[in-house]
Amino acid sequence: MGEFELIRRYFQRPGGANPAVALGIGDDCALLQATPGTQLAISSDMLVEGRHFFPDVDPEALGHKALAVNLSDLAACGARPLAFTLALSLPRADEAWLEGFARGLFALADAHGCTLMGGDTTRGPLNICITVFGEVPSGQALLRSGGRPGDELWVSGTLGDARLALEALQGKRSLPAEVLQAARQRLERPTPRVSLGQSLRGIATAAMDLSDGLAGDLGHLLQASGCGARLDAAVLGTLLAAHAASLDEAARLALVLGGGDDYELLLSAPVAQQAAVQAAGRAAGVPLTRIGRLEAEPGLRVVDAQGRQLDGRYTSYDHFA
C-alpha cells in the first residue's frame, strides 16, 4: 500500500465536512472560511512514541488522544472546533493499526464537528502531529493573562489519575486491576472540555488547560496575569479519583499538583461569578472545584486548613529539564 492509497483508504472521507472547510484533502492547500465576527484559534501538539505513549498502546485510544489534546487547547480558549490537519510519521503501513487509529480519531472528531482537512504522511519513527483550528467571537477568547488578585481559582473534573496510571505502567506503583483500568482510561482517553470552555466565555477572567501538571501550568497563568496564588491543600487532596483512600496527603498532592496529562481546565473568576461558574459546569455536565484564589504577592503557596504553608516544592513535567 502506497502513501496516497493509505491516505485515501484511512483518512479521506466523503461528505460530512464542517461548512467552514471550503476545500479539504486533495489539493496543495486546504481552505478554511471563518465566520464573520470571529477570530481563528489555532493550536499544534505532537505525540512521540516512547515519550508521550507506550509502543503497545491501543491504536484506537491513541487516535482519540492525539486529537483530544488539541481540542483541549481550543476548550481553554473558549473556541468552537472547526477542522484539523494531521502529520503522521509511520514505521510501516500496518493496516490493522491504521484502522484502529483512524476509528478513534474520527469518533472524537465527529463528536465535535471537527473535519480533517489535510496533512502529510511519511515513513519514520511513530510521530503524530495535529494542528487544530477553531473559532471564537472576536475579543472573547479566554486567555492566561486576565486573572486578577482576589479571583477564585477553579479546576474541572479530577486531577492526578493519569499520572497514577503512568507510574503503575512504569512499574513504580502497584494498583488493583480495576483501579489501573479506570486510571489508564484517564491517561489514554482524556475528555476535552470543549462545551465547558465555550460556556465560560464572559465569566472566567483567565483559563488554560492542564497538560503538564497543575503546579507548573498554574505558574504560566500566574506569570501571564502578574499574580501569585494560594491553594487549599485539603481541597486538592479530594481531586484524585482513583485509589485516593490508600494514599497519604503528600502522595495525593504530588499526583494532583505534578501529575500531568489531565487535560482539564484551570480558570480564574471573580467571587461574584461563583454561581455563574457552577452553572457553566452543570450545563456542560462537568464538576468544577474551587481550589484557591489569586493574590497580589508573587509565588505559589499551598496551605493547610489553618492557613499554614506546606513545605515541599511541587513541579510539573518539562521535556527538557
C-alpha positions in Angstrom: 0.0 0.0 0.0 1.5 3.3 -1.1 1.2 6.7 0.6 -1.7 8.1 -1.4 -3.7 4.8 -1.1 -3.1 4.9 2.6 -4.5 8.5 2.8 -7.4 7.6 0.6 -8.3 4.5 2.5 -8.0 5.7 6.1 -8.2 9.5 6.2 -10.1 10.8 3.2 -13.8 10.8 3.9 -16.6 11.8 1.6 -19.2 14.3 2.9 -19.9 15.4 6.4 -17.4 18.2 6.4 -17.7 21.3 8.6 -19.0 24.0 6.2 -16.1 26.2 7.3 -13.8 23.9 5.3 -14.2 25.4 1.8 -11.6 22.9 0.4 -10.2 19.8 2.1 -7.9 16.9 1.4 -6.7 16.5 -2.2 -5.1 19.9 -3.1 -1.9 21.6 -2.3 -3.6 23.7 0.4 -6.9 23.4 2.3 -9.2 26.4 2.5 -10.8 27.5 5.8 -13.5 30.1 5.9 -14.0 31.7 9.4 -17.4 33.1 10.3 -17.6 36.9 10.1 -17.1 38.5 13.6 -14.9 35.6 14.8 -11.2 35.0 15.3 -9.4 31.8 14.4 -7.9 29.8 17.4 -5.0 27.6 16.3 -3.0 25.1 18.3 -0.5 22.3 17.5 0.6 19.3 19.6 2.9 16.4 18.8 2.8 12.9 20.3 6.0 10.9 20.0 6.3 7.1 20.7 8.2 6.4 23.9 7.8 10.0 25.1 4.0 10.5 25.1 2.7 7.0 24.7 3.8 3.4 25.1 4.6 1.3 22.0 1.8 -1.1 22.8 -0.9 1.4 23.3 -4.3 0.6 21.7 -4.2 2.5 18.4 -7.9 3.5 18.8 -7.1 5.1 22.1 -4.1 6.8 20.5 -6.2 8.2 17.7 -8.6 9.6 20.3 -5.8 11.2 22.5 -4.0 12.7 19.5 -7.0 14.9 18.7 -8.2 15.3 22.3 -5.1 17.1 23.5 -5.6 19.7 20.7 -9.3 20.1 21.3 -8.4 20.7 25.0 -6.4 23.8 23.9 -9.4 25.1 22.0 -11.6 24.5 25.1 -9.2 26.5 27.2 -9.7 29.5 24.8 -13.5 29.0 24.7 -13.3 28.2 21.0 -15.6 26.1 18.8 -13.7 23.4 16.8 -13.7 23.6 13.0 -11.0 21.5 11.5 -7.6 19.9 11.9 -4.6 18.7 9.9 -2.7 15.5 10.6 1.1 15.0 10.0 1.8 11.3 10.6 5.2 9.5 10.6 4.8 5.7 10.4 7.5 3.0 10.6 5.3 0.9 8.2 1.8 0.8 6.7 0.1 -1.5 9.3 -3.5 -1.8 8.2 -4.9 -3.1 11.5 -3.1 -0.2 13.3 -4.3 2.4 10.8 -7.9 1.2 11.0 -7.9 1.4 14.8 -6.1 4.8 14.9 -8.5 6.3 12.3 -11.5 4.9 14.2 -10.5 6.6 17.4 -9.5 9.8 15.7 -12.7 10.3 13.7 -15.1 9.2 16.5 -13.8 12.2 18.5 -13.7 14.5 15.5 -17.3 13.7 14.6 -18.4 14.3 18.1 -17.1 17.9 17.9 -17.9 18.6 14.2 -14.1 18.9 13.5 -13.1 18.0 10.0 -9.7 16.5 8.9 -8.8 18.9 6.0 -5.2 17.9 5.2 -1.8 17.0 6.4 1.1 14.7 5.5 2.4 11.2 5.8 5.9 9.8 5.7 8.0 6.8 6.8 9.8 7.1 10.0 9.5 6.7 13.8 5.9 6.8 15.0 5.2 10.5 15.5 1.8 12.2 15.4 1.4 16.0 14.9 -2.0 17.6 14.8 -2.9 21.3 14.2 -6.4 22.2 15.1 -8.4 25.2 14.1 -11.4 26.7 15.9 -13.2 30.0 16.1 -14.2 32.3 18.9 -16.2 35.6 18.8 -13.8 38.5 18.3 -12.4 39.7 21.6 -14.0 36.9 23.7 -11.2 34.3 23.7 -10.2 33.1 27.2 -6.5 33.9 27.8 -4.0 33.2 30.6 -3.4 36.9 31.2 -6.7 38.1 32.6 -6.5 36.9 36.2 -6.6 39.5 39.0 -5.8 39.3 42.7 -9.0 38.2 44.6 -10.2 36.0 41.7 -11.1 32.4 42.7 -9.3 29.5 41.1 -11.3 26.5 39.8 -10.5 23.2 38.1 -12.7 20.9 36.2 -13.0 17.2 36.7 -10.4 15.2 38.6 -6.6 15.5 38.6 -3.7 13.1 39.1 -5.3 9.9 37.8 -3.4 9.9 34.6 -0.1 10.2 36.5 -1.2 7.3 38.8 -1.7 5.1 35.8 1.6 6.1 34.3 3.5 5.2 37.5 1.8 1.9 37.6 2.6 1.1 33.9 6.2 2.1 34.6 6.3 -0.4 37.5 6.8 2.3 40.1 3.5 1.6 41.8 1.2 -1.4 42.3 -2.5 -0.9 41.7 -5.5 -3.2 41.8 -6.6 -4.2 38.3 -9.9 -2.2 38.4 -8.1 0.9 39.7 -5.5 0.7 37.0 -8.2 0.3 34.3 -10.0 3.4 35.5 -6.8 5.5 35.8 -5.5 4.3 32.5 -8.7 5.4 30.8 -7.9 8.9 32.1 -4.3 8.7 30.7 -5.2 7.3 27.3 -8.6 8.7 26.6 -8.9 12.2 28.1 -12.1 14.2 27.6 -11.6 17.6 26.1 -13.9 20.1 27.9 -14.9 21.9 24.7 -18.5 22.7 25.8 -17.4 24.0 29.2 -14.8 26.3 27.7 -17.4 27.9 25.5 -19.8 28.3 28.5 -17.1 30.1 30.4 -16.7 33.0 28.0 -17.6 36.2 29.7 -17.4 34.5 33.1 -13.8 33.4 33.5 -11.1 36.1 33.6 -8.3 33.6 32.7 -8.1 30.0 31.6 -5.8 27.3 30.3 -5.8 23.5 30.0 -3.8 21.3 32.3 -1.3 19.2 30.3 2.0 19.2 32.3 0.6 19.3 35.9 -1.3 21.8 38.0 1.7 23.4 39.7 3.6 24.1 36.5 0.6 25.1 34.4 -0.7 27.4 37.1 2.7 29.0 37.1 2.2 30.0 33.5 -1.1 31.6 34.3 0.4 33.4 37.3 3.2 34.8 35.2 0.9 35.9 32.4 -1.5 37.6 34.9 1.1 39.1 37.1 -0.3 37.4 40.2 0.5 34.8 42.9 -1.8 32.1 44.2 -2.9 30.4 47.4 -4.2 26.8 47.1 -6.1 24.8 49.7 -4.3 21.5 50.3 -7.4 19.8 51.8 -9.4 20.5 48.6 -6.6 19.5 46.3 -6.4 16.1 48.1 -10.0 15.4 47.1 -9.3 15.8 43.3 -7.7 12.4 42.9 -10.4 10.0 41.9 -8.6 6.7 41.7 -7.1 5.0 44.7 -7.1 8.2 46.8 -8.1 6.5 50.0 -4.9 4.4 50.1 -2.5 7.3 49.7 -1.3 9.8 52.3 -1.7 13.6 51.8 1.8 14.1 50.5 1.3 11.4 47.8 -2.1 12.8 46.7 -0.7 16.3 46.5 2.3 15.1 44.4 0.0 13.4 41.9 -2.5 16.3 41.8 0.0 19.1 41.6 2.6 17.5 39.4 0.8 14.8 37.6 0.2 16.0 34.0 -1.9 14.5 31.2 -5.1 15.6 32.9 -6.5 17.8 30.1 -8.9 19.5 32.5 -9.5 23.3 32.6 -8.0 25.6 35.1 -9.7 29.0 35.4 -9.9 32.2 37.5 -13.1 34.1 38.0 -14.3 36.9 40.3 -16.0 35.9 43.5 -19.2 37.5 42.2 -19.2 35.0 39.3 -19.2 31.9 41.6 -22.8 30.9 40.8 -22.2 31.5 37.1 -19.1 29.3 37.1 -21.1 26.5 38.8 -23.9 26.9 36.3 -21.5 26.6 33.4 -20.2 23.4 34.9 -23.7 22.0 35.3 -24.6 23.0 31.7 -21.5 21.1 30.4 -22.0 18.2 32.7 -18.6 18.7 34.3 -17.9 19.1 38.0 -15.9 22.2 39.0 -14.0 22.6 42.2 -12.8 25.8 43.8 -9.2 25.2 44.8 -7.9 28.6 45.9 -7.5 32.2 44.9 -5.2 34.6 43.1 -3.2 37.0 45.3 -1.1 40.1 44.7 2.0 38.5 46.3 4.0 36.6 43.7 4.6 32.9 44.0 2.5 29.7 44.6 1.6 28.8 48.2 -0.1 25.5 49.2 -1.7 25.9 52.7 -3.4 23.6 55.2 -6.8 24.2 56.9 -5.1 26.6 59.4 -3.5 28.7 56.6 0.0 27.4 57.2 2.1 27.0 54.1 3.2 23.4 53.5 6.8 22.5 52.9 7.6 20.9 49.6 8.4 22.1 46.1 5.8 20.9 43.6 7.0 20.7 40.0 5.4 19.6 36.7 6.7 17.8 33.6 9.3 19.6 31.5 10.5 17.9 28.3 14.0 19.5 28.6 14.5 19.6 32.4 
